Amino acid sequence: MSGDETLLDIRDMRIEGESDGQWNVLVDGVDLTLKRGEVLGLVGESGAGKSTLGLAALGYVRPGCRIASGDIIFDGQDLLRLSDAERCGLRGHRISYVAQSAAASFNPAHALLRQTIETAVQRRLMNAGAARKKAVEQFRELSLPDPETIGRRYPHQVSGGQLQRVMTAMAMHCGPDLIVFDEPTTALDVTTQIDVLASIREAVEAQGIAAIYITHDLAVVAQMAHRIMVLRHGKVVEEASTQRMLDAPQNEYTRSLWAVRELAKPEETTPSSPLLTIEGLDFSYGKGFVKALDNVALTVPRGRTLAVVGESGSGKSTLGRIVAGLNVPTSGRLTFDGAALPPRLEHRNKDLLRRIQLVHQSADTALNPRHTVREIIARPLEVFFDLRGEACDRRTDELLDMIELGPRFATRLPSELSGGQKQRVNIARGIAAGPELMICDEVTSALDQLVQEGILKMLLGLQASLGVSYFFITHDISTVRAIADEVVVMHRGKVVEVGSQREIFAPPHEAYTELLLGSAPQMRADWLTEFLAERGPVARQHAQSTERNGGSTHV
């Protein structure tokens, strides 16, 4: 830390959200103090109030919420007593925010450099030339490839990791005193995450910026924060220095957060026939301009889980979209339940569409913001089973119970849900169709550990009772251990290694598999420092090389 001077002092904060005409407590009497140069980690499950409290540090609440009581003192000023214009003058300048979903936060119609310098130029903090020069230097400090030219690209032309670092550059551009990082690496693969974490930590330390780092990943927050605060149901459960919190958590709930990484699926010993077989699959974007898949072959056993693992640009999601019929392969053969699977979605009949369901990675963009939860989940019930009225409502309520939300959420809009709640609704919509194969594309990447555990256990329970198979796309090694029977490791469109979970995780490993396994953060405060000292240059060079050579997730 750069000093002992208090920068932010939140006192007895109470924030409420409106639902069904009633005000419900989201943050309940929380006190938070942050010194200059200090990084505070906010940890807790979905709905704990982490993001709501982080936004309050900007003097802001989401639509449908209100600050019922409390004080927010930033550098001696009570933000709640300032005018709207005065608060807006602080945001983006002295207080900045890095959102969880960079893809949903950028304007797709403007180049990255223009968006990065917009605040500084509009508020006349610097002229356009100086702003561009500073932005390029920040791109370089954040290890972005081609810093001189990457700003000319549009958001869809860069990878998720690159976009997250551009957002960090934007947040730092005006020299803020405080940055709120809201799950900035949640959806990134492990190798890209290491590069982004290292870049963020180096930049924050170099500029002496105070930060609130919101995350559900305990191993990640251990690398970033000086101090950790655990929230549950809007209240502070425990607070301590990072090392003390890791060594000896005092609260039972905190200890439960530490323990959820131990979930592991037992090995299946009975043989299973193939449900889906892929042979010699190739796929290119733009008539061969970018080859995304190269001679891919794999099998999904009936009633089992195949985990497809790899970093951004490895071809995981592209492969899943081909199975779903959203992308058409250049060549190759797909067989489903013993019959050829038509590659084009429009050539598949209604029952085949029902039997193969895709659960998207980003619930923010997958759910219609104008439809209620009931309308979203009921749609496949109406389309595939012709359910209407009370029968449809009953089944919808059952599905809401299965995803541990309950019928009380049925009338809410996606904007009234946390990130984890939205993803659970996304999963329920897929389950509603009664599929035989579910393509799960990073469905737990945005969820906290406890909710991840619940979702994974739920998926395993459904698999046991319904015999559903999972084509499970993920970059999270702990998730693979929890749910996978078979594992496919992919890199740059090719299958690197195939085997049972036991075979893949047992040494010796292929070189790329070794890199993936070694890049998963561990529950030690000094892990990232040691990793960067021992393997950092190789890992960061690999991540940057991958991003330069087709690592975009938004081609």
N, C-alpha and C positions, 0 to 999 in steps of 0.2 A: 504493500500500500504506500501511496505517496505522502500521506499525512493523516492526522487525527481529526481534521476539521469535518464536522458533520455537513453533508451536502443535502441529504434528503431525510426528513423526519415525518413519517406518517403515524398519526396518533388516533387510537380508538376508531379505526375506519370501519364503517358499516355501509355496505352496498346492497341494494335490493333490486330484484328483477321482477317484472310483471309477467304473469302467466294466468290465463283464464280469469282475468279481472282481479287477481290477488297479487300482493307484493310478497315475494319470497326472499329470505335472506341468502345472499351469495357470499358475502364477506362479513364476518361477525366479530367486530371489536378487535381488529388486528393492529398491532403496533409494529412499525418497521423503521429501522434506522440504518442509514448507509453513509459511510465516510468517503471522502474524495479518494479516488484510486482503488476503492474496494470493490470486489465482485461478490455479490450475494446470490446464492443459488436458491431458487424457489422450487420445491419438489412436492409432488402430491399426485393423486389420481385425477382422472378427468372429473370436472365439476367441483374440484377442491377450492377453486377461486384463484388459481395462480395467475392466469391471464387477466382476469378482472382486476386483481390487485396490481399487476404490472402496468396495465393501462391507467389505473388511478394515479400512478406516479407521473403521468403526463397531464393530470387533471382532467381525465377523459373517462367516460363510461359509454358502453355500447347503447344503441337505441333500445328502448324498452327497459333500461336500467336507470337507477338513480343513486346518488350518494345521500344516504339518509342522515349520517352524522359523521363527525371526525374532522381532522385537519390534515392538510398535505403541505408541509413546509419545504420548499425547495430553495436552497441558498438564501434563507431568511425571508422568503416571500410565501404567503399563504395562497396557493394556487386557486383555492375555492373562493377567495375574496377578490381575485383579479377579474377584469372584464374578459369576455370571449376573445376580443382582439388581442389583449395582452397575453392570454394563454396561448393563442395561435402563434404569437410572435416568439414564444419560447420553443414551441414544438418544431422539430426539424432543424433548429439552430442550437439551442443549449440542451434540449432533451430530445433524443431520437428514439426511434422504434424500428426493430427488425422483426418482421412478421414471420410466422411459421411457414406459410405457403408463398414463396417468392413468385411462383408461376401465376398465382391469382392476384398478386399485389402490383405487378408492373402493367403499364399501359401497353397493349400489344401493338399500338399504332405508332409508337415513338421509339427511336433508337435509344440504347442504354445510356450513352454519354449525355444526351439531352436530358434524360430523366434524372441522372445523377447530379447535374449542375443546376437543375431548375430552381431549387430553393435559394441557393446562394445568389443566383443572378436576379431573380425576381425581388429578393429583399435587399439587393444592392450591397451584399456583403463583399462581393468582388466582381470585377468585370468578367465578361464571357471568356476572354482569353486566359486570364489567370485561373478561372474556375476549371476550364478544360485541362490546363497544365497540371493543376492539383489533382484532378480526377485520374489522369493518366498515371501520376505518381502513386496514387492510392491503389490503382489496379495492379501496379507493379509490386507494391508492398504486400498485397493480399495474394500474391502468387498467381494472378490470372494470366493465362497465356496471351501472347501478343498484346500487351497493354496499350500500345500505341494505336491499335486498330480495333480492338474488341468492342470499343464503345460505339462503333458504327453499326454493330449488329443489333437485331431486334430480339426481344425476349425469347421467341421461339427458336432462335438460331444458336442458342447456347445450352449447355447442360444444366441440370439442376444445381450442381455444386458451384458452377460458375455464376449462375443467377443469384444464388444465396450470397456469394462474396461481393457481387456488384451491389446488392442491397446493403451489405455492410459498409461498403465504400460510400454509398449514398448517405447512410446514417452518420458516418464520420466526417463527411465532406465539410460541414460548417463548423467543425471543432467543438462538438458538444461536451458538456461536463458529465452527462449521464446518458447511457444507452440501455434500453430495455430489449433484451434478446428473447424472443418468444419462440422456443423450440426451433432454433435456426438450423439444426442438422438432423431433425427427426426423420425426414424422408430420404436421406442420403445413404449410399452404400458405405461400407466400413472404410474402404481405402480413400474415397473422396471425403468422408467425414473427418478423417485424420488430418487431411490437408486443410480443410476449412477450419477445424478447431485450432490447429496450430497458427493459421493466419489470423484468426480473430484474437487469440490470446496474445500473440506478438504485437498486434496493432493496439490493443487495449493497454497493454503494459507500456509500450513505447510512448503513448500519448497521455498516460496517467488518467484514463477515463474511468469513472465509476460505472458499474454495470449491474443490472439485475438480470440474471440468467435463468430463464424459466425452462424447465425440462421435466420429463418423467424418467429420463435415463440416469440412474444413479452413478453409473460408471463415467458418464460424460460430465456430469456436474462436478464430480470429484476432481476432474482435470482443470476445471475452469474457476471454481469458486474458492474464496478465502473462508467463507462461512455459509452454512446451509440452514434454511428454514423449511420445515416440513408442514404442509397445510393439509387439512382434511375437513370437509364440510364447512369450509369458510373460516375455520379457526386454526390458530397456530398449535400444532401438536408438540413440536420440539424445535429447538434452535441451538446450534453449537458450531464451533470451528469445524472445518471439513474433516481434519484428521480425527478429532474426537468423535464426530458423528459416525465415521467409518469404523473406528475401532470399538466403540462402545455405545451404540444407540440405546437410549434409556426407555423410550416409549414402545409399547408392544406393537403399535401400528407401524412405527418406523422399522422395527425389526422385521415385520412382515414384508415390507418393501425390499429389504435386503435379501430376503430368502427366496423370492419368486424366481430367480434365475436358475434354481435347481430343478425345475420341471424338465423331465426327460421321458420320451415315449419308449416303452419297452419294445424289444425286438420281436417282430412277428416271425413265427417259425412255420406256420402252415402256408403252403403254396397258394398263389392266386393267379387266375387267368388274366390276360391283358384286356383292359377296357379301351384304351387309346394307344395306337402305335403310330409313330412318325418315322418315316424312312427317307433319307437323302434329301432333306428339305433345304432349299435355297430361297432367299428373299433379298431383293434389292429395291432401294428407293430410287425413283426417277430413272427408269429404264437402265438399270445397271450402274447409275452414278455412284451410289453408296451401297455396298454389299453388307447387309445387316445380319444375314444368317448364311452359314456355309456348311452344307452337307450334314445337317443336324439329324440325329437318330436317337430316339428314346421310346420308352414304354411306360404308361401309367397303369399299374395293376388295379384290378377291380377291388373296390372297397379299401384301398390303401392311399397313402399320400406320397406323391413325388414332389420333392422340393427342388426348385430350379434356382440356383444360387449364382450370383455374379454381380459385378459393379455396374454403374451406369454405362450404357452403350454396349453391354455384353450381348444384348438381343433377347433378354428374358421376356420383357413385356411384348416385344414384337412377336415372339413365338406364341405367347398367350393369345394375342389378338388374332393370329392365324387360326389357332384352334377354335376361337370364338367366331370365326368367319368375317372378321372386320378387316383383316389384311389378306391378300391373295398371294400365295407363294409363287415364286418364279418357276420352281420345279419341285418335285418330291411327291410323296404319297402320305395321306392320312387315313387311318382305318379306325372306325369307332364301332365298338360292339360287333366286330366281325364283318362290317360292311364299309365300303369306301365312303369317306366323309366328304361331301361336296365342299370345295374350297370357298365358294361364294355364298354369302349369307342368304341372298335371294333365292338360291337353289335348294335351301334346306326347308323341309316342311315344318309345320307348326309344332309337331311333337318333338322333332329333333331340336328345334330352337329351345323348347322347354327343358330338354334333357341335358343341355350344355349351357351353363350360366356363367357370366363373367361378373365378378365383384371388383369394381374399379379401385385404384390406389387412392385417388383423391376424392373423398366424400364431398369436399367443398364444391367441386365442379360436377360431381355425378348426380347430386340431388337438385331437383327443381326448387329454387328458392321460394316460389309462390304456392307450392303444394304443401299441405300438412303431412305429418308423418303417416297418418292413416291413409291418405290418398296415395302416397308413395308406395307403401307396402301393399295396398289393395290392388294396385294396377296389375301385377302378374296373376293375382288370384282371379281377377275379372277376365283377363285375356286367355289364360290357359285352362281355368276350371269353371268359368262362367258363374262365379260366385257373385251374388248381389245382396244388398240389404243386410239383414241381421246375421245371416250366415257368413258373409264377408267380414262384418265387424267382429264376430266371434273369433274367426281364424286370425284376423289381424291382431286382436288382443292376445291370442295364444303366442303368436310370433313375438310380440313385444315382451311377453313374459320370458320367452326363450332367450332373448338377448338382454335380459335383466334390466329393462327400462320400465315396463309395465304400462297398462292402458292409459295412465294419466298423461303420458307423453303423446298420445294419439293426435291431439288437436294443435300441437306445437308446429311451428315452421322451423326449417333448418337453421335460420338465424338465431333461434332461441335455444339451440343445443350447443354443447361443447364439442370440440373436435372428436373426442372419443365417442360421444353419443351419436354424432352424425355417421361415423363409420359403422357403428352397430346397426343403425337403420339401413345403411347401405348393404350390410350382410343379410339382414332380415329380408330385404327385397329379393336377394338371390335365393335364399332358402325357400321363400314363398312359392317358387315355381316347382319345387319338388325335384330338383335336378339329380342326375346320376353322376355328372362331372361338374365340379365347381372350379373355375379358374380364379384363384384368389391372388390378386396382384398387389402385393405389399399391404395386405389388409390390416396388419397390426402395427405397421411402421409409425403411425401417428398416435398410438395408444400408450398410456402409462403401463408400468409393469403389472400392476394388479389387474387392470382391465385386460391386458394382453393375456394374462394367465386365464382369466375367466373366459375370454373369447376362444382361446386355444382348447381349453377343456370342453367348451360347448361344441366346438367343431369336432373334436374327438368323440364326444358323446353321440352327436348326430351320425358320425361315420359308423359307430358301433351299432346304432339302432336302425339306421336307414340303408347302410351299405354304400353311401355316397363316396366317390373318389375325389381327391383334391389334387389339382395341378397348382402347387403352392409356390408362387414367385416371391422371393425375399432376398434381402441382403444381410439379414440379422442371423448370425450364427446360433445364438441362443434359441431363436425361434425354430431353426432347423432341428436342433436337438429335441425340442419339445414335441414336434408334430410329424417329422418325416420318417417314412419307412425306407424309401429310396431317395438318393440325392444325385442331381446332375449339376456339375460345375461348368459354367460357361464363361468364355472370355473372347471378346471381339467377334461374336457371332459363331464361335465354334465350341463344340463340347470338349472340355479339357479332361474331365474325369467323370465316371459313372460308377455307382456302387451303392450298397446298403449304407445306412447311416454309420454303422459300426466300421465298415471298410473305409469310408471317406475320412472319418475323424481319427482313425488309427494311423500313426506314422509307419513307413515314410509317406510323405505327401508329394504330389506334383508341385512344382515351384510356385505356380499361381495359387493353388489351394493353400499352400503354406503361407503365402502373403495374406490371403483373406483371413485365415485363422489367426495369424499373428497381429492383424490390424484391429481386432475386436477389443475395445477398451476394457480394462480390468478395474476391479474395485480397489484401487490404490491411488492415493492422491498424487504420487510421483510417477504414475505409469506413463503418461504422455511425455514427460521430460526424458525418462529413460528410453522410451521407444524412439523419440526423435534423435537422441544421442547415438543409439545403436543402429537404427534402421531408417531413420527419418529421411535422409537424402534419397535413398533408393525408393522408398514408398511414395514420397512427394513427386519424384521424377516420374514414377509409374503413373500416378494419378493425373499429372499434367499431360503426360504423353497420351493417355487414354482420352482425355478431354479434347486434345487436338485432333485425334484420329477417330472421329465418329462417336465421341462420348455423349453427344447430345441426346437428351431424352425427349426432345421436342422437335424432331426432324420434320 
